[in-house]
């Protein structure tokens, strides 16, 4: 009789331990987070309040120990079967404070609906993406491939925040610095003395673009191996996915201004010297960017356009991310984005998105004080570019125009 009872006890404890291991494993790999953010629905619905999130701890080890204590106490102590209470915030015991549960996020629930015009704007942008991707008359490289066919290195622009269930595809020259700051704040990947950085503008610029600060899909292979692609699909299905875009030709002007009208040694050596040799009759261009600025021997915007249209450019290496097409960076025909922001409506879109994510009480999108490139400057920049080159350039970026609803720039493409 005693042996049978002990056997049953061992079965119960063994089963409980196996369940606990499964829960901890899936929580770690992210395939079944208890704190998943409810994804934005494709329709204009107001997001429902999320389920009560699983309460984590401030560090990995205490969280694991507390999970075991709470789980085992359900079997060993009388009560309702709920996990044991958390340590109160005003506890005077320092060790207990270090192990107390803290929420992963602080949801903000709004009582007023999102403006109808904002919901309709997003519905139109998402619908346009679906229509263009389904339209056989609009063809561009990689359009019809599956997500599994996308090489891993082409997924490095998808930044993942598992704490709030968010995936952001960053597009350089489209306010990506500030959106990367937002992702750092949400993921709490930057902390000082154990306290997460909450002010986006306080994050140094060198850290904003430091790859170690962001967990991207391209890094999944190092962490998850053969399960990486499956986990990517799980997150793409459950998480809220967003990107921001802008007029493709204006983005090119902005990239040229930032990388070649300012003293950037790296871009001068990698790209400007090539342009000077090929298109400016400079077989031996200045050795450094300082010498180039001093002598006045620098590539102009027409040289930049020639470089983009030159077949040798892509043969040598893929387009740099600052002028690579958005459809090649973010794969909108393979990934169903929940939110498409435009730089032209950046402030409204940022407020709308943070509210949909229910984190607008945690972080605010920083207002940009920089001198942004205006679309009204297009003609001034393209006036020195031959009209045939302008038309070829439009064809190169036409998929982005069509996918994201930007009008064909007839004034630039006409004689």
HELIX and SHEET records of a PDB file:
HELIX    1   1 UNK A    2  UNK A   29  1                                  28    
HELIX    2   2 UNK A   60  UNK A   76  1                                  17    
HELIX    3   3 UNK A   94  UNK A   99  1                                   6    
HELIX    4   4 UNK A  116  UNK A  134  1                                  19    
HELIX    5   5 UNK A  147  UNK A  149  5                                   3    
HELIX    6   6 UNK A  152  UNK A  155  5                                   4    
HELIX    7   7 UNK A  176  UNK A  187  1                                  12    
HELIX    8   8 UNK A  200  UNK A  202  5                                   3    
HELIX    9   9 UNK A  205  UNK A  208  1                                   4    
HELIX   10  10 UNK A  211  UNK A  213  5                                   3    
HELIX   11  11 UNK A  217  UNK A  219  5                                   3    
HELIX   12  12 UNK A  220  UNK A  224  1                                   5    
HELIX   13  13 UNK A  225  UNK A  227  5                                   3    
HELIX   14  14 UNK A  228  UNK A  238  1                                  11    
HELIX   15  15 UNK A  248  UNK A  260  1                                  13    
HELIX   16  16 UNK A  265  UNK A  267  1                                   3    
HELIX   17  17 UNK A  268  UNK A  272  3                                   5    
HELIX   18  18 UNK A  273  UNK A  279  1                                   7    
HELIX   19  19 UNK A  289  UNK A  295  1                                   7    
HELIX   20  20 UNK A  301  UNK A  309  1                                   9    
HELIX   21  21 UNK A  311  UNK A  316  1                                   6    
HELIX   22  22 UNK A  326  UNK A  330  1                                   5    
HELIX   23  23 UNK A  343  UNK A  345  5                                   3    
HELIX   24  24 UNK A  346  UNK A  356  1                                  11    
HELIX   25  25 UNK A  375  UNK A  377  5                                   3    
HELIX   26  26 UNK A  378  UNK A  382  1                                   5    
HELIX   27  27 UNK A  387  UNK A  404  1                                  18    
HELIX   28  28 UNK A  410  UNK A  413  1                                   4    
SHEET    1   A 2 UNK A  56  UNK A  57  0                                        
SHEET    2   A 2 UNK A 101  UNK A 102 -1                                        
SHEET    1   B 4 UNK A 158  UNK A 161  0                                        
SHEET    2   B 4 UNK A 166  UNK A 169 -1                                        
SHEET    3   B 4 UNK A 240  UNK A 245  1                                        
SHEET    4   B 4 UNK A 339  UNK A 342  1                                        
SHEET    1   C 2 UNK A 191  UNK A 192  0                                        
SHEET    2   C 2 UNK A 195  UNK A 196 -1                                        
END                                                                             
